Amino acid sequence: MTDNRFYLVLFAVAGTACLLPLGLGTYHLHVAIVSLFYVMMASSWNLLAGYTGQVSFAQAAFAGIGAYTSGILSARFGIDPWIGIAAGTAFAALLGLAVGVLCLRMGGIYLSLTTLGFSEILRIVITNEYEITRGTMGLQVPGLVQEYSKAAYFYILLAGTVITLIVIHRLIYSNVGLNFRAVQNDERAAAALGVDVVRVRVLAFTVSSALTGMAGGLYGHYLLLVTPEIPSLDQQFLVLSMTVIGGMGSFAGPIIGAVSLEILSEYIRAYGEYHVLVFGLVALVVARFAPNGVMGVLKQHFSAGPEAVKTAPAAATEL
């Protein structure tokens, strides 16, 4: 998609979304806000896993880093929450850079296991450092607006989502994005052609971590409470499922997956404990019958249409 077309579609959709607070109730507006948070999370993880082939389980951890950094600075030191979000984004990027430099040379299953361990260590530290993080009780943080309004937070999260999508689009449809795909497809061939494989991986990991840290900071100030639930593995696997079901390696896939699965999870939550089972069954069905996700099905459907039209005259001639 060209830049002009992308911006036209993005701002058209965002402009239409701006009308949602006028017609949605409090509950449905909350679902829309959470959906935007997951769009940022899934799109950021897709930048790393979908375009460079590096499966990390630290995405939710970096969201927690952004949320707790901003929350601690604003709640305990009186720093403006917006400055706190900027600091949380920068800190998540620095930690992402450090983890990337240390781990991305390994790649494959070793990277996945290392980031899994990093996530669990972070969650344990947050849970046990009661004096700083308030542990499982959660850290109460100030809001981003003087008078709490879900409509205001919807617009804030929508702006964060637009920024995230613009950054990701400009990266993947540039020369850097070509390097991402080269490393994903065949890193040895890419290295032979002069691509610095480790540098490309670290760049993707750092940008993904920064965008995730920003998402976590915005989400924490929306909830007014930062808890260990944000950097939990449950959150990570939910983001992973959204990306895979929507279509990993495609730009729109994580967006579709995040919105549809968040709405679905709210509807099936009425089944109590069974909603997790239903959610898992949906993921299994998609993985079995649509391994490329919803976007793969859509691409196959639309690409099959013109071919059927072209072959119809030939078939008629044979008859």
C-alpha positions in Angstrom: 0.0 0.0 0.0 1.4 3.4 -1.0 1.9 6.1 1.7 -0.8 8.3 0.3 -3.4 5.5 0.2 -2.3 4.3 3.6 -2.8 7.8 5.2 -6.1 8.2 3.4 -7.5 4.9 4.7 -6.0 5.4 8.2 -7.3 8.9 8.8 -10.7 8.0 7.2 -11.1 5.1 9.6 -9.8 7.2 12.6 -12.2 10.0 11.6 -15.1 7.6 11.6 -14.0 6.1 14.9 -14.1 9.6 16.4 -17.9 9.5 16.1 -18.1 6.3 18.3 -18.3 8.1 21.7 -21.4 9.9 20.5 -23.3 6.6 20.1 -21.8 4.1 22.5 -22.6 3.6 26.1 -20.1 3.4 28.9 -19.6 -0.3 28.7 -19.2 -0.5 24.9 -16.9 2.5 25.0 -14.7 0.7 27.5 -14.6 -2.3 25.2 -13.5 0.0 22.3 -10.7 1.5 24.5 -9.4 -1.9 25.5 -9.5 -2.9 21.8 -7.3 0.0 20.9 -4.9 -1.0 23.6 -4.7 -4.5 22.1 -4.3 -3.1 18.6 -1.2 -1.3 19.7 0.1 -4.4 21.5 -0.6 -6.9 18.7 0.7 -4.6 16.0 3.9 -4.0 17.9 4.5 -7.7 18.5 3.8 -8.4 14.8 6.6 -6.0 13.9 9.0 -8.3 15.6 7.5 -11.7 15.1 5.7 -11.2 11.8 8.4 -9.3 9.9 11.7 -10.5 11.4 10.6 -14.0 12.6 11.7 -13.4 16.2 9.2 -14.8 18.6 9.4 -13.0 21.9 7.4 -13.6 25.0 8.3 -10.2 26.6 5.8 -8.0 24.9 3.5 -7.8 27.9 6.5 -7.3 30.2 7.5 -4.1 28.2 3.9 -2.9 28.5 4.3 -3.4 32.3 7.6 -1.5 32.3 6.0 1.5 30.5 2.9 1.4 32.9 4.9 1.0 36.1 7.6 3.6 35.1 4.9 6.2 34.4 2.8 5.2 37.4 5.7 5.4 39.9 7.0 8.7 38.6 3.5 10.3 38.7 2.1 8.7 41.8 5.3 8.9 44.0 7.2 11.8 42.6 4.4 14.1 41.4 5.7 14.1 37.8 3.2 15.0 35.1 1.7 11.7 33.8 2.4 12.7 30.2 6.1 13.1 31.0 5.8 9.8 32.8 4.5 8.1 29.7 7.3 9.5 27.7 9.8 8.3 30.3 8.1 4.9 30.4 8.4 4.6 26.6 12.0 5.6 26.6 12.8 3.2 29.5 11.0 0.3 27.7 13.1 1.1 24.6 16.3 1.1 26.5 15.5 -2.2 28.2 14.4 -3.6 24.8 17.7 -2.5 23.4 19.6 -4.2 26.2 17.6 -7.4 26.0 18.0 -7.4 22.2 21.7 -7.0 22.3 22.1 -9.8 24.8 19.5 -12.3 23.4 19.0 -11.7 19.7 22.2 -13.3 18.6 20.7 -16.6 19.8 17.4 -16.4 17.9 14.9 -19.3 17.6 13.8 -21.2 20.7 16.6 -19.7 22.8 15.2 -16.2 22.3 11.7 -17.4 23.2 12.9 -19.1 26.4 15.1 -16.1 27.4 12.3 -13.6 27.0 9.9 -15.9 28.8 12.2 -16.0 31.7 12.6 -12.2 31.6 8.9 -11.8 31.7 8.4 -14.1 34.7 11.3 -12.5 36.6 9.8 -9.0 36.0 6.4 -10.2 37.2 7.8 -11.7 40.4 9.8 -8.6 41.2 6.7 -6.4 40.7 4.6 -8.7 42.8 7.1 -8.8 45.7 8.3 -5.2 45.7 5.3 -4.1 47.8 6.7 -0.8 49.0 7.3 0.5 45.5 4.7 -1.3 43.3 2.0 -2.2 45.9 2.3 -5.8 44.7 -1.0 -7.5 43.8 -3.0 -4.7 45.3 -1.9 -2.5 42.4 -0.5 1.0 42.2 -3.0 3.8 42.0 -2.0 6.4 39.5 -3.4 9.7 38.4 -5.4 10.2 35.2 -4.3 11.9 32.1 -7.2 14.4 32.2 -8.5 16.5 35.0 -12.0 15.2 34.8 -12.3 11.5 34.1 -14.1 10.8 30.9 -14.1 7.6 28.9 -14.7 9.6 25.7 -11.5 11.5 26.4 -9.5 8.3 27.0 -10.9 6.9 23.8 -9.5 9.8 21.8 -6.2 9.5 23.6 -5.9 5.7 23.0 -7.0 6.3 19.4 -4.2 8.9 18.9 -1.7 6.4 20.4 -3.0 3.7 18.0 -2.6 6.0 15.0 0.9 6.9 16.0 1.8 3.3 16.5 0.4 2.3 13.1 2.2 5.1 11.3 5.6 4.2 12.9 5.1 0.5 12.0 4.0 1.3 8.4 6.9 3.6 7.7 9.3 1.0 9.0 8.0 -2.0 7.1 7.5 -0.2 3.8 11.0 1.3 3.7 14.5 -0.1 3.0 14.6 -1.1 6.7 11.5 -3.2 6.1 13.1 -4.9 3.2 16.0 -5.9 5.6 13.4 -7.2 8.1 11.9 -9.5 5.4 15.3 -10.6 4.2 16.3 -11.6 7.7 13.0 -13.4 8.2 13.2 -15.4 5.0 16.8 -16.4 5.0 19.2 -14.7 7.5 22.3 -16.3 6.0 21.5 -15.1 2.5 20.7 -11.6 4.0 24.1 -11.6 5.8 25.9 -12.7 2.6 24.3 -9.7 0.9 25.6 -7.3 3.5 22.7 -7.0 5.9 23.7 -6.7 9.5 21.3 -9.4 10.9 21.8 -8.6 14.6 21.4 -4.9 14.1 18.2 -5.4 12.1 16.8 -7.7 14.9 17.8 -5.3 17.6 16.2 -2.3 15.8 12.9 -4.2 15.5 13.0 -5.3 19.1 13.8 -1.8 20.4 11.0 -0.1 18.3 8.5 -2.8 19.3 9.4 -2.4 23.0 9.1 1.4 22.8 5.6 1.2 21.2 4.5 -1.4 23.7 5.8 0.7 26.6 3.7 3.6 25.4 0.6 1.4 25.1 1.1 0.2 28.6 1.5 3.7 30.0 -1.6 4.9 28.3 -3.6 1.9 29.4 -2.4 2.1 33.1 -3.5 5.8 33.4 -6.8 4.9 31.8 -7.5 2.2 34.4 -6.1 4.5 37.2 -4.5 1.3 38.6 -1.4 -0.5 37.5 -1.3 -4.2 38.5 0.9 -7.3 37.7 -1.9 -8.3 35.4 -0.5 -6.0 32.7 2.9 -7.7 32.4 1.5 -11.2 32.9 2.0 -14.2 30.6 -1.8 -14.4 30.2 -1.7 -11.0 28.6 1.2 -12.0 26.4 -0.5 -15.1 25.1 -3.7 -13.1 24.4 -1.7 -10.7 22.3 0.0 -13.6 20.5 -3.4 -15.2 19.8 -4.8 -11.9 18.4 -1.9 -11.6 16.0 -1.9 -15.2 14.8 -5.7 -15.3 14.4 -5.7 -12.0 12.6 -2.8 -12.9 10.3 0.8 -12.6 11.4 3.1 -10.9 9.0 0.3 -8.7 7.5 -0.3 -5.1 8.5 -4.0 -5.3 9.0 -4.0 -8.8 10.6 -3.2 -7.7 14.2 -5.8 -4.9 13.9 -8.6 -7.3 12.9 -7.5 -10.0 15.4 -7.3 -7.5 18.3 -10.7 -5.9 17.7 -12.6 -9.1 16.9 -11.1 -11.2 19.7 -11.6 -8.5 22.3 -15.3 -8.1 21.3 -15.6 -11.9 21.2 -14.0 -12.3 24.7 -16.5 -9.8 26.1 -19.5 -11.7 24.7 -18.3 -15.1 25.9 -17.4 -13.9 29.3 -21.0 -14.5 30.3 -20.1 -18.2 30.3 -18.0 -17.8 33.3 -15.0 -20.2 33.6 -16.0 -21.7 30.2 -15.2 -18.5 28.3 -11.5 -19.4 28.4 -12.3 -22.8 26.8 -14.5 -21.2 24.1 -11.7 -18.8 23.4 -9.2 -21.6 23.1 -11.5 -23.5 20.7 -11.8 -20.5 18.5 -8.0 -20.2 18.3 -7.6 -23.9 17.5 -10.2 -23.8 14.7 -8.6 -20.8 13.1 -5.1 -22.4 13.4 -6.4 -25.6 11.9 -8.4 -24.3 9.0 -6.8 -20.9 8.4 -3.1 -21.1 9.3 -2.5 -17.6 7.8 -5.3 -16.1 9.9 -8.2 -14.0 8.8 -6.1 -11.9 6.4 -4.9 -15.1 4.7 -8.5 -16.2 4.1 -9.4 -12.8 2.8 -6.4 -12.6 0.5 -7.2 -16.1 -0.8 -10.8 -15.2 -1.4 -10.1 -12.0 -3.3 -7.2 -13.5 -5.3 -9.4 -16.4 -6.3 -12.1 -14.2 -7.7 -10.3 -12.7 -10.7 -8.8 -16.1 -11.6 -12.2 -17.7 -11.7 -13.4 -14.9 -14.0 -10.4 -15.3 -16.3 -10.7 -19.1 -16.6 -14.5 -19.0 -17.2 -14.2 -18.1 -21.0 -11.6 -20.8 -21.5 -13.8 -23.4 -19.8 -16.7 -22.3 -22.0 -14.6 -22.7 -25.1 -13.5 -26.2 -24.1 -17.2 -27.2 -23.7 
